[in-house]
Amino acid sequence: MFENIIAERMGRLHTESAFQILAEANELEAQGQKGIDWQLPDI
């Protein structure tokens, strides 16, 4: 059962959303807001 939950959630992850979140975080940082820098790796 637990494995099915993980598999379902992993299936919803997409790299595009990570880059969208990064762009939004960069925009907030440019406005002077601070956040956590997670450092996305170059692929």
MDAnalysis code that builds the backbone (N, CA, C; Angstrom):
import MDAnalysis as mda
import numpy as np

u = mda.Universe.empty(129, n_residues=43, atom_resindex=np.repeat(np.arange(43), 3), trajectory=True)
u.add_TopologyAttr("name", ["N", "CA", "C"] * 43)
u.add_TopologyAttr("resid", np.arange(1, 44))
u.add_TopologyAttr("resname", ["MET", "PHE", "GLU", "ASN", "ILE", "ILE", "ALA", "GLU", "ARG", "MET", "GLY", "ARG", "LEU", "HIS", "THR", "GLU", "SER", "ALA", "PHE", "GLN", "ILE", "LEU", "ALA", "GLU", "ALA", "ASN", "GLU", "LEU", "GLU", "ALA", "GLN", "GLY", "GLN", "LYS", "GLY", "ILE", "ASP", "TRP", "GLN", "LEU", "PRO", "ASP", "ILE"])
u.atoms.positions = np.array([
    [0.818, -1.189, 0.000],
    [0.000, 0.000, 0.000],
    [0.862, 1.254, 0.000],
    [1.856, 1.308, 0.897],
    [2.739, 2.469, 0.984],
    [3.490, 2.691, -0.322],
    [3.927, 1.615, -0.957],
    [4.636, 1.718, -2.228],
    [3.752, 2.334, -3.309],
    [2.462, 2.011, -3.301],
    [1.530, 2.577, -4.282],
    [1.390, 4.082, -4.108],
    [1.382, 4.539, -2.859],
    [1.278, 5.979, -2.592],
    [2.509, 6.694, -3.121],
    [3.681, 6.136, -2.858],
    [4.927, 6.747, -3.334],
    [4.957, 6.752, -4.859],
    [4.601, 5.647, -5.470],
    [4.624, 5.556, -6.930],
    [3.657, 6.575, -7.546],
    [2.503, 6.734, -6.949],
    [1.527, 7.698, -7.470],
    [2.076, 9.118, -7.369],
    [2.672, 9.456, -6.247],
    [3.216, 10.810, -6.063],
    [4.418, 11.054, -6.966],
    [5.238, 10.064, -7.160],
    [6.400, 10.221, -8.044],
    [5.939, 10.454, -9.477],
    [4.843, 9.838, -9.859],
    [4.317, 10.010, -11.194],
    [3.815, 11.420, -11.465],
    [3.504, 12.166, -10.397],
    [3.009, 13.530, -10.559],
    [4.136, 14.552, -10.623],
    [5.360, 14.148, -10.321],
    [6.485, 15.081, -10.355],
    [6.963, 15.272, -11.790],
    [7.253, 16.489, -12.127],
    [7.760, 16.808, -13.453],
    [8.883, 17.827, -13.308],
    [9.905, 17.725, -14.125],
    [11.020, 18.662, -14.036],
    [10.584, 20.068, -14.405],
    [9.578, 20.190, -15.266],
    [9.128, 21.512, -15.675],
    [8.647, 22.325, -14.485],
    [7.961, 21.679, -13.555],
    [7.454, 22.406, -12.394],
    [8.598, 22.880, -11.502],
    [9.679, 22.115, -11.443],
    [10.833, 22.543, -10.649],
    [11.422, 23.823, -11.223],
    [11.514, 23.920, -12.532],
    [12.058, 25.122, -13.149],
    [11.087, 26.295, -13.016],
    [9.799, 26.033, -13.017],
    [8.804, 27.089, -12.816],
    [8.936, 27.648, -11.399],
    [9.086, 26.777, -10.426],
    [9.252, 27.214, -9.044],
    [10.547, 27.998, -8.896],
    [11.619, 27.562, -9.555],
    [12.885, 28.276, -9.510],
    [12.730, 29.683, -10.073],
    [12.014, 29.827, -11.175],
    [11.789, 31.145, -11.768],
    [11.002, 32.040, -10.816],
    [9.990, 31.478, -10.169],
    [9.211, 32.258, -9.209],
    [10.059, 32.655, -8.008],
    [10.906, 31.754, -7.534],
    [11.787, 32.065, -6.406],
    [12.781, 33.157, -6.784],
    [13.318, 33.099, -7.995],
    [14.244, 34.135, -8.448],
    [13.554, 35.491, -8.537],
    [12.302, 35.487, -8.965],
    [11.538, 36.732, -9.058],
    [11.311, 37.325, -7.661],
    [10.955, 36.485, -6.706],
    [10.758, 36.955, -5.338],
    [12.064, 37.487, -4.750],
    [13.163, 36.811, -5.041],
    [14.464, 37.262, -4.556],
    [14.823, 38.622, -5.159],
    [14.499, 38.823, -6.424],
    [14.762, 40.108, -7.080],
    [13.945, 41.227, -6.444],
    [12.818, 40.880, -5.834],
    [11.972, 41.853, -5.153],
    [12.435, 42.102, -3.717],
    [13.504, 41.399, -3.306],
    [14.059, 41.600, -1.973],
    [13.632, 40.582, -0.938],
    [12.835, 39.608, -1.345],
    [12.418, 38.573, -0.405],
    [13.475, 37.477, -0.362],
    [13.674, 36.924, 0.813],
    [14.680, 35.874, 0.972],
    [14.016, 34.506, 0.986],
    [14.771, 33.515, 0.568],
    [14.274, 32.139, 0.558],
    [15.434, 31.178, 0.696],
    [15.148, 29.931, 0.572],
    [16.161, 28.881, 0.658],
    [16.656, 28.580, -0.749],
    [17.957, 28.559, -0.934],
    [18.545, 28.250, -2.239],
    [18.783, 26.745, -2.311],
    [17.979, 26.050, -3.115],
    [18.054, 24.595, -3.198],
    [19.039, 24.101, -4.235],
    [19.555, 24.964, -5.096],
    [20.558, 24.599, -6.096],
    [20.142, 23.420, -6.962],
    [19.393, 23.693, -8.008],
    [19.047, 22.644, -8.966],
    [20.287, 22.259, -9.749],
    [20.553, 20.984, -9.924],
    [21.741, 20.575, -10.649],
    [21.582, 20.778, -12.163],
    [22.687, 20.975, -12.836],
    [22.676, 21.036, -14.300],
    [22.545, 19.610, -14.832],
    [21.629, 19.428, -15.736],
    [21.398, 18.076, -16.277],
    [21.800, 18.057, -17.727],
])
